[in-house]
Amino acid sequence: MPRIVINGAAHQVGEGALLLDVLDDCGIIVPHVCHDRRLQPNGACRLCLVEVKAQPGPVPSCATRVEDGMDVRTDTPALEALRRANLSLLAARYPDEAVLKEPWRPLHRLLNGHGIRGGNRPPARAHHEDTHPYIGVAMDRCILCYRCVRICEELQGQFVWEIAGRGEHSHVAPIGGRTMLEAGCVSCGACVDTCPTGALFDKRSPVHAAGGTRTTCPYCAVGCQVDVAASGGRVIAVRPADHPTNKGHLCVKGRYAFEFQHAGDRVTAPLIRRDGIWQEVSWEDALGHVAARFDTIRSAAGADRIGILASSRATNEECYLAQKFARVVLGTHNVDCCARVCHTPSAKALKTMLGTGAATNGFDDIELARAFLLWGANPTENHPVLGARIKQAVMHGAKLVVVDPRRTELCRYADIHLAILPGTDVLLCNAMAATLIEEERIDHAFLAERVSGFDEFHRFVLDCLPERVAPACGVRAEAIRQAARIYADAIPAMCFHGLGVTEHMQGTEGVMALTNLALLTGNLGKSGSGVNPLRGQNNVQGAALMGCEPNSLTGSQPIRLAREKFEAAWNCTLPASHGLNLLEMMDSARHGDLKALWVHGYDIYQSLANEAATREALDHLELVVVQDLFLTETAQAFATVFLPAASSFEKDGTFTNSDRRIQRVRAVVPPPGQALPDWQIIQRLAGQMGHATGFAFDSPEAIWNEVRELWPGGAGLSYERLDKECLHWPCPDLSHPGTPYLHASSFTNGKTAELARIGFAASPETCTKDYPFILTTGRSLYQFNVGTMTGRTQNQRLHDADTLDMCAADAERLHLRSGDRVRIESRYGATTLRLRVTEAPREGILFTTFHQPALFVNMVTSAVRDRQTDTPEYKQVAVRIG
Ligand code: SF4
């Protein structure tokens, strides 16, 4: 490590660090306005000048890297004079009233600190607009530091801003003379965050809202770390934390979509519906009512007539308690969560083949990968901070293969895009595998040491050469070969996959077929490689991991292996019967067997595929208890008891993100009214039902410590460590550093993993004369799932309705235009959507999102399920235009 001298004192500093960052870390204040640690050095403002011995003149510390033996002075009178002169130049055109009004802005602090007044000479040109719901523009404050231009390009990769005009008329404006949104702004707010003057500002937080409570974003499973500011019991601003998970970046949901928290229709007292009317009741009455009904049903028909659906928005601690309640208090394994409808196929496939049902590698490997295989995932919309990182890596030279029926944003950057026909993933994987073997692009050493079943697999896959299966996949044979070559040749290559793989009849098998590709090319057990499912909700990985699935206990420990340990710890006899998963619970309810359902933070009626079947199931139940922030569609249509829950801004605990990090959740504001954190609601109901002792926790940390005792892979993850370190499980003891990538020297199952021979099976949802289109579904950048949270924010202005996306050729043939209202019908139901003609979907494929309750896209989706896990086939339903 280099040693340098600063103002006469010796310091040991980081290799290759920028001098300005080193000065900042040492607490030596040097003024600057164009520098941001997230950006490449720029050296434009000339305020951070320092003297370095043996240099002929002052150097900009923001653009100078430290070298061993450097002797630096930051505080000479000559430097002060230079900085003052440069600051005065900046101030000459700057509005003084802005300095007086908002003294906390970085530039204003500098001007005040140096006693320099703004010059009030307005710039010759300044861009003005008031079109964005969150971002205000006051470019008469622009000092041309270009931080907004640079951060949009270097962090988000969006290129919204440009320097327009010349000389005296140079000014920053959205590219091409358009508005921000027209110029492609994705509303990440990075430009606002970096602007040192308030030329770009957050419209809702005119007050200084820096700092705040460090917690985890309430949306997707990237798990961005945020600093949340509050005032008067309300969240007022969210800013990105400088943290390894998100590196000082956020997306529009994490940064801006927090007003749901204080929405007028938030339910803040327990409710019971009597004679069709919701009535406020006390917690004692509500929980007494639920306890009595559970007891009655259990006595009459048995514990297996009751089910619990835990929430993937609840903390690990709360999910742990939910499944403990099911097993210990009710006496049933009927417990599941929304992982069932998204990535249970990934967990099942990875566990079967490699021994651990989770992402193999961490996000920090993105910058180490030389190629990406992005399959059935659209991360720039659904995991935007991760998507931006992949985009940056590709812009810096990594290769990219995209497999998706739609032309998603990242296709613009891809070396090859395979616009696969929905549901043919297994076939395409096999064709790539056949190419790898035929063209000798396999890793022989890895295969010899770590893989079994190669000869059998080779014989099996010979039937699937690209020239043979390409027509069924809807892509060119040569394109399949090119994709295989990129993946095999640019080692290490990282595979990310999404619901485009898993939400199919062959969902689990699709992930197994993908894993074959990683095994054949040696892309496992090292940095920058792996098979990595992109999880949807912030704690969906954690909910399943904590045991909210019928066939495994906390830590994904199979019941048959871990029964005795848990019985001893919980002082109970675990039920002998098999539990039902979410879809089996729906089937059981429809047959009149399941009688009661307790649903935590999950709008199942709107979310589940095949609305008619879901409605029939929920209609048959004698008791539906909903625990949530709002009267969801499920609550309004079917519940008789509503328990008001706290949001993640109102409680403590942990979430598990998509790359296996356990991260802290911290209360920022108190819950409104009588709302309670889920863990306290579960705890109280357990007490009502005679199980106070096993649920007598005084804090989420106490619950977590019980989890750590039962789950060997989490034993080392104490709150004390989580408060200081960024740790991936497995982490078996307090001195273990965590496991950023799995399977380094052996697989969890053993030394070798076996290649899986997966035959292709076509979904019954294929095109016919009566149903000539395939509809596939997904999410948009601005909304989250069924819109329970984002639908109550200004994001609604940015994405106000689900549309039906159709390519121009199909639209022309049907004489349809953008904006037409179009009815789509499947064998299961119908809905009407506004048409959007776009080149994203290929001919014969339609696409829609499913965020709007009123449009209810799940009226149309089918009853087909993954053959191994029951995950619904959201990605493929045959439809016609009505
Ligand atoms: Fe939140 Fe995901 Fe956006 Fe990060 S990428 S801010 S975790 S929604």
Residues whose N, C-alpha, C, O or C-beta is under 5 A from the ligand:
A	BS01	SF4	C217 Y219 C220 A221 V222 G223 C224 L250 C251 K253 G254 R255 H383 P384 V385
